[in-house]
Amino acid sequence: MTSPPQALLTRPPTKLERAITSWKRPARPMASALAADTLVAGAVGAVTMGPALHSERLGVGAFIAAAAVAYVSAVSAWSAKRLNRTWAAFVLLALCLAATVSIRDAVWVVVPALLLAVPIGSYAASGGRSWVEVLGGGVAIVPATGLMLPWAGRGAHRALLSGRRNTWPIIRTTLIATALLAVFGGLFIGADAAFGSLAAGLTPEVSPNTAIQYGVPGVATLLLASSAAFLGEAPPPLHILTPEPAKPAGRWSWAVPIAALDLLFLVFCAIQAGVFLADDKDELLRSTGLTYAEYARQGFFQLVVVTLLVLAVIAGATRYAPSATRRDRVTVRALLGLLCALTLVVVAVALRRLYLYEQTFGWTRLRLWVHAFELWLGAVIVLVAIAGVVKGRVPWLPRTVAASGAAAMLVLASINPDGFIADRNVDRFNDTGKIDIVYLNGLSADAVPALNRLPEPQRSCALRTLARTLDADDPSLTTNLSRTRARKILKNNPTTPPTPCL
């Protein structure tokens, strides 16, 4: 049996394979000064994040560790002459996202903000303008962590070789100082109980648990800082992944489906206008078998999916739309502009339905999340309309959409979500006498000022669990504005003894 020709056994590399093989490593090993900066960042992460693992509470220490990583990224970008306004804007957004841990206590807000800060900072180090570069730059920190290790290892090896003449005197001096402190410190501890208590407070307990507690965040911060430094000096060639320009579709084969979709949206919006403007909405909806409250709740998530699909349709239509003549360009802008306008009406309908449901049944974290997400989708629709319909394709759109996502997360954190939810539920209780104490018990310290407005015994019932969790003060590096404020409120106005709450 003859073997197949060699040409059949080989295939051209994919774009992803070409991008990986074309990713140029830095010409020189990691500089000694940059390696020292990454080690300092790792030490800062260990010291500031270690207490957070022990107390299981995030605080200002996480922001300090993020600032250390940002400093290493700045040093790397400066040495590579890649500092620019995009880098500064996205690093600032990443730091603002990380700063939420020093202000808010709600884990469901703080953790997503911290996780979002990583791809935002990754894109800042990677750079780029296209959609592929923005999305790829956000995840570039992952492969960079593996590619960085040989580069950092060569830098550390070179630093040790070049500094071997000075290494032994430093080690010797450190050992002598440690031995002297250990001998004389032990004698002073045995001679004076007060000094022994002070030394016990200053000397950390050494055990496998403390090694893990401080070692894990230290190593994680070190790897993150080193990867950011690597991206600053060797950004990935993501432009290779940019798809080739598509062959434009025929005018009618493109325009007819979009026009039909516009017509469908127009009919839906007309029906919604009739419902919301009717004097007797329940009578109008009697044929559907739904009350107005049920109608408000029904179909909300389908409308959110509709908004997401419209963005996909606009992306595909823009890619394949004909643009050879002025008539083609006017047709594209008219049809897609109408679709964007009608989609904003759909967004408004979805938000109105959710708002009516919240007014009837109260606010929850999930409802606030989807409310914020739908508002952000509406903002994206507006950006797409401005960019693609009014001005045509513009290079700022991908970066602006990414920045708007980070800004939306910051806005959500700024309104104090748990406090907002508690405030609305307290107002609802004052108006209707209805309240879900079990749900309010699960809110964070952010909600304490709002829950403090409740009358007794509802106030103590809602705050009793939080009062127990906030009984002990936080370590200094896990301090948090919301928890500090909550402790002050509970200290001035303690909860009453246990009473029936349901």
PEKADA-V406096 format. One record per helix or strand of 3 or more residues. SS is the DSSP state (~ for helix, > for strand). FROM is the first residue (numbers start at 1). LEN is the number of residues. If there is no record, write none. Layout:
{{SS	FROM	LEN} {SS	FROM	LEN}}
This chain:
{{~	6	4} {~	15	7} {~	32	24} {~	60	20} {~	85	18} {~	107	20} {~	131	32} {~	164	28} {~	193	10} {~	208	26} {~	238	4} {~	251	27} {~	281	4} {~	286	3} {~	292	6} {~	300	21} {~	326	36} {~	365	26} {~	397	18} {~	417	16} {~	437	5} {~	445	7} {~	458	12} {~	476	3} {~	481	12}}
